[in-house]
Amino acid sequence: MRSLLALSRVIDAVNSVIGRWISWLILIAVVISATNAVVRKTLDVSSNLFLEMQWVLFSVVFLLCSPWTLLNNEHIRIDIINHALPLKLRSWIDMIGHVFFLLPFAVIMLWWSIPFFLNSWHQNEQSFSAGGLPQWPAKSLIMVACVLLIIQAISEIIKRAAMLMGRIPDSNASGPGSHHSAEIEAEQLMATVITGDKR
């Protein structure tokens, strides 16, 4: 188990670095989007290149940051039920979900994404829009994301097994994730709006 936990730490470190760096592409996408909007409104000039670049950057962030999101336990779930359950049961639910749902799904997606990418690459597939981007680099993102997600799923399975064996502290004991806090804040905001409280 010690060597498996060491492997898990390496996987976590790799996906953390990738996730942190890739997340900065959100800023680049915002700058491109804002620049494109200003140029289109002021100079009446637009380009499919900039529009497609925004889509690709969003895809990069969405796909390549998903293992980092899994690592930080921030995927959407029904927290109101999950946090009412005993810690050990929550770890079992996570383990079953990772082994029987996440891992097979990611493997199947990887299996299908490889020929999907290779077919596009061999054809040097280009955008249907004039001045757009090549399509094969974007299609490769699914394949890369699946590989990263598979290794992160393996890391999570190792950690859940260690938690159930009492080798490491239960990560669920640290309390709700940030999205649960956001849900509470949204509920408070809605209550303020409904009651007309101006505080």
C-alpha positions as CSV (number, residue, x, y, z in Angstrom):
1,M,0.0,0.0,0.0
2,R,2.9,2.4,0.7
3,S,4.2,2.1,-2.9
4,L,0.6,2.6,-4.2
5,L,0.2,5.7,-2.1
6,A,3.5,7.0,-3.5
7,L,2.2,6.4,-7.0
8,S,-1.0,8.2,-6.0
9,R,0.9,11.3,-4.8
10,V,2.9,11.4,-8.1
11,I,-0.4,11.3,-10.1
12,D,-2.0,13.9,-7.9
13,A,1.1,16.2,-8.3
14,V,1.0,15.8,-12.1
15,N,-2.7,16.6,-12.4
16,S,-2.4,19.5,-10.0
17,V,0.3,21.1,-12.1
18,I,-1.6,20.6,-15.3
19,G,-4.8,21.8,-13.8
20,R,-3.3,25.0,-12.3
21,W,-1.5,25.9,-15.5
22,I,-4.4,25.1,-17.8
23,S,-6.9,27.1,-15.7
24,W,-5.1,30.3,-16.8
25,L,-6.4,29.7,-20.3
26,I,-9.8,31.0,-19.0
27,L,-8.2,34.4,-18.8
28,I,-6.8,34.1,-22.3
29,A,-10.3,33.1,-23.6
30,V,-11.8,36.1,-21.8
31,V,-9.3,38.5,-23.4
32,I,-9.8,37.0,-26.9
33,S,-13.6,37.2,-26.5
34,A,-13.5,40.8,-25.3
35,T,-11.1,41.8,-28.0
36,N,-13.2,40.1,-30.7
37,A,-16.4,41.8,-29.4
38,V,-14.7,45.3,-29.3
39,V,-13.2,44.9,-32.8
40,R,-16.5,43.6,-34.2
41,K,-18.5,46.5,-32.7
42,T,-16.0,49.3,-33.5
43,L,-14.5,48.2,-36.8
44,D,-17.2,45.9,-38.0
45,V,-14.6,43.2,-38.5
46,S,-15.0,39.6,-37.3
47,S,-13.0,36.4,-37.7
48,N,-14.0,32.7,-37.3
49,L,-10.5,32.1,-36.1
50,F,-11.2,34.1,-32.8
51,L,-14.6,32.5,-32.3
52,E,-13.3,29.0,-32.7
53,M,-10.3,29.8,-30.5
54,Q,-12.6,30.6,-27.7
55,W,-14.4,27.3,-28.1
56,V,-11.1,25.4,-28.2
57,L,-9.8,27.2,-25.1
58,F,-13.0,26.4,-23.2
59,S,-12.7,22.7,-24.3
60,V,-9.1,22.6,-23.1
61,V,-10.0,24.0,-19.7
62,F,-13.1,21.8,-19.3
63,L,-11.4,18.6,-20.4
64,L,-7.9,18.9,-19.0
65,C,-8.9,20.4,-15.7
66,S,-11.5,17.6,-15.0
67,P,-8.9,15.3,-13.3
68,W,-7.8,18.2,-11.1
69,T,-11.4,18.8,-10.2
70,L,-11.8,15.1,-9.3
71,L,-8.6,15.3,-7.2
72,N,-10.1,18.2,-5.2
73,N,-13.4,16.4,-4.8
74,E,-15.2,19.3,-6.5
75,H,-17.3,17.4,-9.1
76,I,-21.1,18.0,-8.8
77,R,-22.9,15.7,-6.4
78,I,-25.9,15.7,-4.2
79,D,-24.1,17.1,-1.1
80,I,-27.3,17.5,0.9
81,I,-27.6,13.7,0.9
82,N,-23.9,12.8,0.7
83,H,-22.9,14.9,3.8
84,A,-25.6,13.3,5.9
85,L,-24.1,9.8,5.5
86,P,-21.4,8.3,7.7
87,L,-17.8,8.8,6.5
88,K,-17.1,5.2,5.8
89,L,-20.3,4.8,3.7
90,R,-19.3,7.9,1.7
91,S,-15.9,6.4,1.1
92,W,-17.5,3.2,-0.1
93,I,-19.8,5.1,-2.4
94,D,-16.8,7.0,-3.9
95,M,-14.9,3.7,-4.3
96,I,-17.9,2.0,-6.1
97,G,-18.4,5.1,-8.3
98,H,-14.8,5.2,-9.3
99,V,-14.3,1.5,-9.9
100,F,-17.6,0.7,-11.6
101,F,-18.6,3.9,-13.3
102,L,-15.8,6.5,-13.7
103,L,-13.0,4.1,-14.7
104,P,-14.9,2.1,-17.2
105,F,-16.5,5.2,-18.7
106,A,-13.1,6.9,-19.1
107,V,-11.6,3.7,-20.7
108,I,-14.5,3.4,-23.2
109,M,-14.2,7.1,-24.0
110,L,-10.4,6.7,-24.6
111,W,-11.0,3.6,-26.8
112,W,-13.4,5.5,-29.0
113,S,-11.5,8.8,-29.0
114,I,-8.3,7.3,-30.5
115,P,-9.8,6.4,-33.9
116,F,-11.9,9.6,-33.7
117,F,-8.7,11.7,-33.4
118,L,-6.6,9.6,-35.9
119,N,-9.2,9.8,-38.6
120,S,-9.3,13.6,-38.2
121,W,-5.5,13.8,-38.1
122,H,-5.0,11.7,-41.3
123,Q,-7.5,13.8,-43.2
124,N,-5.9,17.0,-41.8
125,E,-9.5,18.0,-41.0
126,Q,-10.2,21.7,-41.1
127,S,-13.0,23.9,-39.9
128,F,-16.2,24.1,-42.0
129,S,-16.1,27.9,-41.4
130,A,-13.8,30.1,-43.6
131,G,-10.7,31.1,-41.7
132,G,-11.4,28.6,-38.9
133,L,-9.0,26.4,-37.0
134,P,-7.9,22.8,-37.9
135,Q,-10.2,20.3,-36.1
136,W,-7.8,17.5,-35.2
137,P,-5.9,19.3,-32.4
138,A,-9.3,19.9,-30.7
139,K,-10.3,16.3,-31.2
140,S,-7.1,15.1,-29.5
141,L,-8.2,16.8,-26.3
142,I,-10.7,14.1,-25.6
143,M,-8.0,11.4,-25.8
144,V,-5.6,13.3,-23.6
145,A,-8.3,14.1,-21.0
146,C,-9.4,10.5,-20.8
147,V,-5.8,9.4,-20.1
148,L,-5.4,12.0,-17.3
149,L,-8.8,11.1,-15.9
150,I,-8.0,7.3,-15.9
151,I,-4.8,7.9,-14.0
152,Q,-6.6,10.2,-11.6
153,A,-9.3,7.6,-11.1
154,I,-6.6,5.1,-10.2
155,S,-5.2,7.5,-7.7
156,E,-8.6,8.1,-6.1
157,I,-9.2,4.3,-5.9
158,I,-5.9,3.9,-4.1
159,K,-6.7,6.7,-1.7
160,R,-10.2,5.4,-1.0
161,A,-8.8,1.9,-0.3
162,A,-6.2,3.4,2.1
163,M,-8.9,5.4,3.8
164,L,-11.1,2.3,4.3
165,M,-8.1,0.4,5.7
166,G,-7.4,3.3,8.1
167,R,-4.0,4.0,6.5
168,I,-4.7,7.7,5.7
169,P,-7.3,10.2,7.1
170,D,-10.6,10.2,5.4
171,S,-10.8,13.2,2.9
172,N,-14.5,13.4,3.5
173,A,-13.9,14.4,7.1
174,S,-12.6,17.8,6.0
175,G,-16.2,19.0,5.4
176,P,-18.1,20.2,2.4
177,G,-16.3,21.3,-0.8
178,S,-16.3,24.8,-2.1
179,H,-19.3,24.2,-4.4
180,H,-21.4,23.3,-1.2
181,S,-20.4,26.7,0.2
182,A,-21.4,28.3,-3.0
183,E,-24.8,26.6,-2.8
184,I,-25.3,28.0,0.7
185,E,-24.3,31.5,-0.4
186,A,-26.7,31.3,-3.4
187,E,-29.5,30.2,-1.1
188,Q,-28.8,33.1,1.2
189,L,-28.8,35.5,-1.8
190,M,-32.1,34.2,-3.1
191,A,-33.6,34.5,0.4
192,T,-32.4,38.2,0.5
193,V,-33.9,38.9,-3.0
194,I,-37.2,37.2,-2.1
195,T,-37.6,39.0,1.2
196,G,-36.4,42.3,-0.3
197,D,-33.8,42.7,2.4
198,K,-31.3,45.4,1.2
199,R,-28.5,44.6,3.7
